[in-house]
Amino acid sequence: MPPESHHPQVSDGSASVTPVRPALLKMGCAALAEALDFSSPADVTLRHFFKRHPQLGRRDRGFIAETVFAVLRRLRYFTHISDAGSVRRMFIAAADTLDARARRELGPALSSNESLWLAQMRQRVNEPLPLGVAADLPDWLIERMLAAMTQEQVLAIGQAMQQPAPLDLRVNTLLATRAEVLAALRGSGYVVDSTPYSPLCLRVQGKPTLEQHPLYLSGKVEVQDEGSQLLGLLLAPRRREMVVDFCAGAGGKTLLLGQLMRSEGALYAFDVSASRMMRLRKRLARSGLNNVHPEVIAHENDVGLKRLAGKIDRVLVDAPCTGTGTLRRNPDLKWRQTDAAVDLLRVKQAAILDAAARLVKFGGRLVYATCSLLPQENDEIVDDFLHKHPEFSEQRCQRILDETGIEIDCGDRLRLLPQVHGTDGFFAAVLQRRRATD
């Protein structure tokens, strides 16, 4: 789980074709300058910017948001080709990549020198680039990634992260079937298809706003990446079990777990953030679930957790992490995160996993997951845990997913990558507490 929400809601997800007036270009550059301050997530920065400038229409806001996020996805590249990181030239170059018609609309807003410069930049699109610029990742992140993969793999991941993420939906099968929702969305004019792995997932082209669609308002669909859905399917909770979502956040996986439990048993959702728990309660209201118990905790060793020690059938730990697997959605995160944060997060991840393990009953299942690409947050955390906790053994993710009918080649631990699976980057390992007789 990344430290911030990673579902920007400031744009309809497509490059709005709008006449780029000089005033609009100036406004877009101002928005980009604020985003490049990196004092807050880019979607939050833009939301505040648009609130301060209500004169901007929907299409203008869409154009600015899409261009700002285009810069953030390829910040090293646009810095590389612009004059010492000129905000105006970066904005112009990024806007030029959005849409053929948008390129034509951009022309009248440019000076003659800018038009000449832009034409020259178009001729340089295929020139060789250093790894950091081509992958568009910070050097510290590349160095960490190279501890577990080749330069070619780093480049493939970096280039995949430069593409906008698709809009994935999870069908709430307590209220509708996937076929029913698919037909309804197509009937509403959306281009939508089922996805290859999760039996609950649909992928909508173009990322339209669905918050006011009857399917969303009625709780029949929720926005959730297919990879995130696979984490819940790995936990595979059953009816009438006691289950814990240890780092519930705003509750996307909590809702999935409750759905898989058919709203039976007891599902505890814990998080340290009261605001995230409030968002979960709002989502619960339309989900049809009545077995979920949201609870704010002070930290992973909260005294309130002691009542559940050794009693829980299945625990999901979607641990706080750098969020490097979500860079398609949060491109600014790679520039706001730091190398030092990795080591701080490792301490927190290990502590959370230890605390969650105390809840697991004999024979129970514990899933440790992150949306990070880094072995320091993934394999190393799990390996250290298994070394310290011989009462836990590792279960093969491949076998568990095979048993659920999900065809994906993942081996012992689940590793999802955007260029391979079309999902966000995720890691997961399944741990089982040995029975007393084992």
LOLO-876853 format. One record per residue (C-alpha): residue in one letter; x, y, z. Coordinates in steps of 0.25 Angstrom, whole numbers. Example, Ala and Ser with C-alpha at 12.3 -4.5 7.8 and 13.67 -1.06 7.14 Angstrom:
! LOLO-876853
+--------+-------+-------+-------+
: residu :     x :     y :     z :
+--------+-------+-------+-------+
:      A :    49 :   -18 :    31 :
:      S :    55 :    -4 :    29 :
+--------+-------+-------+-------+
//
This chain:
! LOLO-876853
+--------+-------+-------+-------+
: residu :     x :     y :     z :
+--------+-------+-------+-------+
:      M :     0 :     0 :     0 :
:      P :     6 :    13 :    -4 :
:      P :     7 :    25 :     6 :
:      E :    -4 :    33 :    -2 :
:      S :   -16 :    30 :   -10 :
:      H :   -12 :    26 :   -24 :
:      H :   -25 :    29 :   -32 :
:      P :   -25 :    43 :   -37 :
:      Q :   -39 :    48 :   -39 :
:      V :   -36 :    62 :   -46 :
:      S :   -37 :    57 :   -60 :
:      D :   -46 :    49 :   -68 :
:      G :   -34 :    41 :   -73 :
:      S :   -34 :    45 :   -87 :
:      A :   -27 :    57 :   -94 :
:      S :   -38 :    67 :   -96 :
:      V :   -37 :    74 :  -109 :
:      T :   -38 :    89 :  -106 :
:      P :   -33 :   101 :  -113 :
:      V :   -20 :   104 :  -106 :
:      R :   -21 :   119 :  -104 :
:      P :    -8 :   127 :   -99 :
:      A :   -16 :   129 :   -85 :
:      L :   -19 :   115 :   -84 :
:      L :    -4 :   111 :   -87 :
:      K :     0 :   121 :   -76 :
:      M :   -10 :   115 :   -67 :
:      G :    -5 :   101 :   -70 :
:      C :    10 :   105 :   -67 :
:      A :     6 :   111 :   -54 :
:      A :    -1 :    97 :   -50 :
:      L :    11 :    90 :   -54 :
:      A :    20 :    98 :   -46 :
:      E :    12 :    96 :   -34 :
:      A :    12 :    81 :   -36 :
:      L :    27 :    81 :   -38 :
:      D :    28 :    86 :   -24 :
:      F :    25 :    72 :   -19 :
:      S :    20 :    77 :    -6 :
:      S :     7 :    69 :    -8 :
:      P :     2 :    58 :   -17 :
:      A :     0 :    63 :   -31 :
:      D :   -15 :    60 :   -31 :
:      V :   -17 :    68 :   -18 :
:      T :    -9 :    80 :   -24 :
:      L :   -17 :    80 :   -36 :
:      R :   -30 :    79 :   -29 :
:      H :   -26 :    91 :   -20 :
:      F :   -21 :    99 :   -33 :
:      F :   -35 :    97 :   -40 :
:      K :   -42 :   101 :   -28 :
:      R :   -35 :   114 :   -28 :
:      H :   -38 :   116 :   -43 :
:      P :   -53 :   113 :   -45 :
:      Q :   -52 :   120 :   -58 :
:      L :   -46 :   108 :   -64 :
:      G :   -56 :    99 :   -71 :
:      R :   -56 :    84 :   -71 :
:      R :   -49 :    82 :   -84 :
:      D :   -38 :    93 :   -80 :
:      R :   -36 :    85 :   -66 :
:      G :   -35 :    72 :   -74 :
:      F :   -25 :    78 :   -83 :
:      I :   -16 :    83 :   -72 :
:      A :   -17 :    71 :   -63 :
:      E :   -14 :    61 :   -74 :
:      T :    -2 :    70 :   -78 :
:      V :     3 :    71 :   -64 :
:      F :     2 :    56 :   -62 :
:      A :     9 :    54 :   -76 :
:      V :    21 :    63 :   -71 :
:      L :    22 :    55 :   -57 :
:      R :    22 :    42 :   -64 :
:      R :    34 :    46 :   -73 :
:      L :    40 :    57 :   -64 :
:      R :    54 :    53 :   -67 :
:      Y :    52 :    52 :   -82 :
:      F :    45 :    66 :   -83 :
:      T :    56 :    72 :   -74 :
:      H :    66 :    66 :   -83 :
:      I :    60 :    72 :   -96 :
:      S :    56 :    86 :   -90 :
:      D :    65 :    97 :   -87 :
:      A :    70 :    94 :   -73 :
:      G :    56 :    89 :   -69 :
:      S :    48 :   101 :   -74 :
:      V :    34 :    99 :   -68 :
:      R :    28 :   105 :   -80 :
:      R :    36 :    97 :   -90 :
:      M :    33 :    84 :   -82 :
:      F :    18 :    87 :   -83 :
:      I :    18 :    90 :   -97 :
:      A :    26 :    77 :  -101 :
:      A :    17 :    69 :   -92 :
:      A :     4 :    75 :   -98 :
:      D :    10 :    72 :  -112 :
:      T :    10 :    57 :  -109 :
:      L :    -5 :    56 :  -104 :
:      D :   -13 :    56 :  -117 :
:      A :   -11 :    60 :  -132 :
:      R :   -22 :    70 :  -132 :
:      A :   -17 :    76 :  -119 :
:      R :    -4 :    77 :  -126 :
:      R :   -10 :    86 :  -136 :
:      E :   -18 :    94 :  -126 :
:      L :    -5 :    97 :  -118 :
:      G :     1 :   104 :  -130 :
:      P :    -6 :   118 :  -128 :
:      A :    -1 :   119 :  -114 :
:      L :    14 :   118 :  -117 :
:      S :    24 :   128 :  -121 :
:      S :    31 :   126 :  -134 :
:      N :    44 :   122 :  -126 :
:      E :    36 :   112 :  -118 :
:      S :    29 :   106 :  -131 :
:      L :    43 :   104 :  -137 :
:      W :    49 :    98 :  -124 :
:      L :    37 :    88 :  -123 :
:      A :    39 :    84 :  -138 :
:      Q :    53 :    81 :  -134 :
:      M :    49 :    73 :  -122 :
:      R :    40 :    64 :  -131 :
:      Q :    52 :    60 :  -139 :
:      R :    59 :    55 :  -127 :
:      V :    49 :    45 :  -122 :
:      N :    57 :    33 :  -126 :
:      E :    71 :    38 :  -121 :
:      P :    78 :    28 :  -111 :
:      L :    76 :    32 :   -97 :
:      P :    83 :    28 :   -84 :
:      L :    76 :    18 :   -76 :
:      G :    71 :    28 :   -65 :
:      V :    65 :    37 :   -76 :
:      A :    59 :    25 :   -84 :
:      A :    53 :    18 :   -72 :
:      D :    50 :    32 :   -66 :
:      L :    53 :    27 :   -52 :
:      P :    61 :    34 :   -41 :
:      D :    75 :    28 :   -40 :
:      W :    73 :    23 :   -26 :
:      L :    61 :    15 :   -30 :
:      I :    69 :     9 :   -42 :
:      E :    80 :     5 :   -33 :
:      R :    71 :    -2 :   -24 :
:      M :    64 :    -9 :   -35 :
:      L :    77 :   -14 :   -41 :
:      A :    79 :   -22 :   -29 :
:      A :    69 :   -32 :   -34 :
:      M :    68 :   -30 :   -49 :
:      T :    75 :   -26 :   -62 :
:      Q :    76 :   -13 :   -68 :
:      E :    67 :   -18 :   -79 :
:      Q :    56 :   -21 :   -69 :
:      V :    58 :    -8 :   -62 :
:      L :    56 :    -1 :   -75 :
:      A :    44 :    -9 :   -79 :
:      I :    37 :    -6 :   -65 :
:      G :    41 :     9 :   -66 :
:      Q :    35 :    10 :   -80 :
:      A :    22 :     3 :   -76 :
:      M :    21 :    12 :   -64 :
:      Q :    21 :    24 :   -74 :
:      Q :     7 :    19 :   -79 :
:      P :    -6 :    23 :   -72 :
:      A :   -12 :    12 :   -64 :
:      P :   -25 :     6 :   -69 :
:      L :   -38 :     7 :   -61 :
:      D :   -41 :    -6 :   -55 :
:      L :   -54 :    -9 :   -48 :
:      R :   -57 :   -20 :   -38 :
:      V :   -71 :   -26 :   -39 :
:      N :   -79 :   -28 :   -26 :
:      T :   -84 :   -42 :   -29 :
:      L :   -93 :   -41 :   -16 :
:      L :  -101 :   -31 :   -25 :
:      A :   -99 :   -34 :   -39 :
:      T :   -91 :   -44 :   -48 :
:      R :   -80 :   -40 :   -57 :
:      A :   -88 :   -43 :   -69 :
:      E :   -99 :   -34 :   -65 :
:      V :   -90 :   -22 :   -62 :
:      L :   -82 :   -24 :   -75 :
:      A :   -95 :   -23 :   -83 :
:      A :  -100 :   -11 :   -75 :
:      L :   -87 :    -3 :   -77 :
:      R :   -87 :    -6 :   -92 :
:      G :  -101 :    -2 :   -92 :
:      S :   -97 :    11 :   -86 :
:      G :   -87 :    13 :   -98 :
:      Y :   -74 :     9 :   -91 :
:      V :   -63 :     1 :   -97 :
:      V :   -61 :   -10 :   -87 :
:      D :   -56 :   -24 :   -86 :
:      S :   -53 :   -35 :   -76 :
:      T :   -38 :   -37 :   -71 :
:      P :   -30 :   -49 :   -72 :
:      Y :   -27 :   -52 :   -58 :
:      S :   -38 :   -48 :   -47 :
:      P :   -52 :   -54 :   -50 :
:      L :   -57 :   -41 :   -44 :
:      C :   -50 :   -31 :   -52 :
:      L :   -55 :   -22 :   -64 :
:      R :   -46 :   -12 :   -71 :
:      V :   -52 :     1 :   -77 :
:      Q :   -45 :     8 :   -88 :
:      G :   -42 :    23 :   -87 :
:      K :   -44 :    24 :   -72 :
:      P :   -57 :    31 :   -72 :
:      T :   -63 :    37 :   -59 :
:      L :   -72 :    26 :   -53 :
:      E :   -75 :    32 :   -39 :
:      Q :   -90 :    36 :   -43 :
:      H :   -93 :    23 :   -51 :
:      P :  -104 :    15 :   -45 :
:      L :   -95 :     3 :   -45 :
:      Y :   -85 :    10 :   -36 :
:      L :   -96 :    17 :   -27 :
:      S :  -103 :     4 :   -25 :
:      G :   -90 :    -3 :   -20 :
:      K :   -90 :   -13 :   -32 :
:      V :   -76 :    -8 :   -36 :
:      E :   -63 :    -2 :   -29 :
:      V :   -51 :     3 :   -35 :
:      Q :   -39 :    -7 :   -32 :
:      D :   -27 :   -11 :   -41 :
:      E :   -27 :   -25 :   -45 :
:      G :   -14 :   -28 :   -38 :
:      S :   -20 :   -23 :   -25 :
:      Q :   -32 :   -33 :   -27 :
:      L :   -22 :   -44 :   -28 :
:      L :   -17 :   -41 :   -14 :
:      G :   -31 :   -44 :    -8 :
:      L :   -32 :   -56 :   -16 :
:      L :   -19 :   -61 :   -11 :
:      L :   -24 :   -60 :     3 :
:      A :   -36 :   -67 :    -1 :
:      P :   -45 :   -65 :    11 :
:      R :   -57 :   -74 :    13 :
:      R :   -71 :   -73 :    19 :
:      R :   -72 :   -72 :    34 :
:      E :   -57 :   -70 :    36 :
:      M :   -50 :   -59 :    45 :
:      V :   -42 :   -50 :    35 :
:      V :   -34 :   -38 :    37 :
:      D :   -30 :   -27 :    27 :
:      F :   -18 :   -22 :    35 :
:      C :   -15 :    -9 :    27 :
:      A :   -29 :    -7 :    21 :
:      G :   -27 :     7 :    16 :
:      A :   -39 :    12 :     9 :
:      G :   -44 :    -2 :     9 :
:      G :   -43 :    -7 :    -6 :
:      K :   -38 :   -20 :    -2 :
:      T :   -47 :   -21 :    10 :
:      L :   -59 :   -20 :     2 :
:      L :   -54 :   -31 :    -7 :
:      L :   -51 :   -40 :     5 :
:      G :   -65 :   -38 :    10 :
:      Q :   -70 :   -41 :    -4 :
:      L :   -62 :   -54 :    -4 :
:      M :   -68 :   -58 :    10 :
:      R :   -82 :   -55 :     4 :
:      S :   -84 :   -46 :    16 :
:      E :   -83 :   -57 :    26 :
:      G :   -73 :   -58 :    38 :
:      A :   -65 :   -47 :    43 :
:      L :   -56 :   -37 :    36 :
:      Y :   -48 :   -27 :    43 :
:      A :   -42 :   -15 :    36 :
:      F :   -31 :    -8 :    43 :
:      D :   -24 :     4 :    40 :
:      V :   -17 :    16 :    47 :
:      S :   -24 :    27 :    39 :
:      A :   -38 :    31 :    43 :
:      S :   -40 :    38 :    30 :
:      R :   -37 :    25 :    22 :
:      M :   -47 :    18 :    31 :
:      M :   -57 :    28 :    29 :
:      R :   -56 :    26 :    14 :
:      L :   -57 :    11 :    16 :
:      R :   -70 :    13 :    24 :
:      K :   -76 :    21 :    12 :
:      R :   -72 :    10 :     3 :
:      L :   -78 :    -1 :    12 :
:      A :   -92 :     6 :    12 :
:      R :   -94 :     3 :    -3 :
:      S :   -87 :   -11 :    -3 :
:      G :   -98 :   -19 :     3 :
:      L :   -88 :   -25 :    13 :
:      N :   -91 :   -26 :    28 :
:      N :   -80 :   -34 :    33 :
:      V :   -69 :   -23 :    33 :
:      H :   -64 :   -17 :    46 :
:      P :   -55 :    -5 :    43 :
:      E :   -46 :     0 :    54 :
:      V :   -36 :    11 :    56 :
:      I :   -23 :     6 :    63 :
:      A :   -12 :    14 :    69 :
:      H :    -1 :     6 :    63 :
:      E :     2 :    -9 :    59 :
:      N :     3 :   -13 :    74 :
:      D :   -10 :    -6 :    79 :
:      V :   -15 :   -12 :    91 :
:      G :   -28 :   -14 :    85 :
:      L :   -22 :   -25 :    76 :
:      K :   -19 :   -34 :    87 :
:      R :   -33 :   -40 :    88 :
:      L :   -31 :   -46 :    74 :
:      A :   -18 :   -52 :    76 :
:      G :   -17 :   -67 :    71 :
:      K :   -32 :   -66 :    67 :
:      I :   -31 :   -62 :    52 :
:      D :   -33 :   -71 :    41 :
:      R :   -27 :   -62 :    30 :
:      V :   -19 :   -49 :    31 :
:      L :   -16 :   -39 :    19 :
:      V :    -4 :   -30 :    21 :
:      D :    -4 :   -20 :    10 :
:      A :     8 :   -13 :    16 :
:      P :    11 :     2 :    15 :
:      C :    22 :     3 :     4 :
:      T :    29 :    13 :    -6 :
:      G :    17 :    10 :   -16 :
:      T :    27 :     8 :   -27 :
:      G :    18 :    -2 :   -34 :
:      T :     7 :     9 :   -35 :
:      L :    15 :    19 :   -43 :
:      R :     5 :    19 :   -55 :
:      R :    -5 :    25 :   -46 :
:      N :     4 :    33 :   -37 :
:      P :    16 :    37 :   -46 :
:      D :    19 :    48 :   -36 :
:      L :    22 :    38 :   -25 :
:      K :    35 :    34 :   -32 :
:      W :    40 :    48 :   -30 :
:      R :    34 :    50 :   -16 :
:      Q :    40 :    37 :   -10 :
:      T :    54 :    36 :    -6 :
:      D :    64 :    25 :    -4 :
:      A :    65 :    28 :    11 :
:      A :    50 :    25 :    12 :
:      V :    52 :    10 :     7 :
:      D :    60 :     7 :    20 :
:      L :    50 :    14 :    29 :
:      L :    39 :     6 :    22 :
:      R :    46 :    -7 :    24 :
:      V :    46 :    -5 :    39 :
:      K :    31 :    -2 :    39 :
:      Q :    28 :   -14 :    29 :
:      A :    35 :   -24 :    38 :
:      A :    28 :   -19 :    51 :
:      I :    14 :   -19 :    44 :
:      L :    17 :   -34 :    39 :
:      D :    21 :   -38 :    53 :
:      A :     9 :   -32 :    59 :
:      A :    -1 :   -38 :    49 :
:      A :     6 :   -52 :    50 :
:      R :     1 :   -52 :    65 :
:      L :   -13 :   -52 :    61 :
:      V :   -12 :   -64 :    52 :
:      K :   -18 :   -77 :    58 :
:      F :   -11 :   -91 :    56 :
:      G :   -13 :   -95 :    42 :
:      G :   -17 :   -80 :    38 :
:      R :   -12 :   -73 :    26 :
:      L :    -4 :   -60 :    25 :
:      V :    -2 :   -52 :    12 :
:      Y :     9 :   -41 :    12 :
:      A :     7 :   -32 :     0 :
:      T :    12 :   -18 :    -5 :
:      C :    11 :   -10 :   -17 :
:      S :    26 :    -8 :   -18 :
:      L :    36 :   -13 :   -28 :
:      L :    47 :   -14 :   -18 :
:      P :    53 :   -27 :   -13 :
:      Q :    57 :   -19 :     0 :
:      E :    42 :   -17 :     3 :
:      N :    38 :   -31 :    -2 :
:      D :    46 :   -43 :    -2 :
:      E :    56 :   -38 :     8 :
:      I :    44 :   -35 :    18 :
:      V :    38 :   -49 :    16 :
:      D :    51 :   -57 :    17 :
:      D :    55 :   -50 :    30 :
:      F :    41 :   -53 :    35 :
:      L :    42 :   -67 :    32 :
:      H :    56 :   -68 :    38 :
:      K :    51 :   -62 :    51 :
:      H :    37 :   -70 :    51 :
:      P :    40 :   -85 :    49 :
:      E :    25 :   -87 :    53 :
:      F :    21 :   -81 :    39 :
:      S :    24 :   -88 :    25 :
:      E :    22 :   -83 :    12 :
:      Q :    11 :   -87 :     2 :
:      R :    13 :   -86 :   -13 :
:      C :     4 :   -75 :   -19 :
:      Q :     4 :   -83 :   -32 :
:      R :    -3 :   -95 :   -25 :
:      I :   -13 :   -86 :   -18 :
:      L :   -17 :   -78 :   -31 :
:      D :   -18 :   -91 :   -39 :
:      E :   -28 :   -96 :   -29 :
:      T :   -37 :   -84 :   -31 :
:      G :   -36 :   -86 :   -46 :
:      I :   -27 :   -74 :   -49 :
:      E :   -17 :   -76 :   -60 :
:      I :    -5 :   -68 :   -57 :
:      D :    10 :   -73 :   -57 :
:      C :    15 :   -67 :   -44 :
:      G :    23 :   -78 :   -36 :
:      D :    25 :   -78 :   -21 :
:      R :    23 :   -63 :   -20 :
:      L :    13 :   -54 :   -27 :
:      R :    20 :   -43 :   -35 :
:      L :    12 :   -34 :   -44 :
:      L :    17 :   -24 :   -54 :
:      P :    10 :   -15 :   -64 :
:      Q :    18 :   -19 :   -76 :
:      V :    15 :   -34 :   -74 :
:      H :     1 :   -34 :   -67 :
:      G :    -5 :   -21 :   -70 :
:      T :    -7 :   -18 :   -55 :
:      D :     0 :    -9 :   -45 :
:      G :    13 :   -15 :   -39 :
:      F :    10 :   -24 :   -28 :
:      F :    17 :   -34 :   -19 :
:      A :    11 :   -45 :   -10 :
:      A :    15 :   -57 :    -2 :
:      V :     6 :   -67 :     6 :
:      L :    10 :   -72 :    19 :
:      Q :     3 :   -82 :    28 :
:      R :     5 :   -84 :    42 :
:      R :     8 :   -99 :    45 :
:      R :    -3 :  -107 :    53 :
:      A :     1 :  -111 :    67 :
:      T :     3 :  -125 :    62 :
:      D :    12 :  -122 :    50 :
+--------+-------+-------+-------+
//
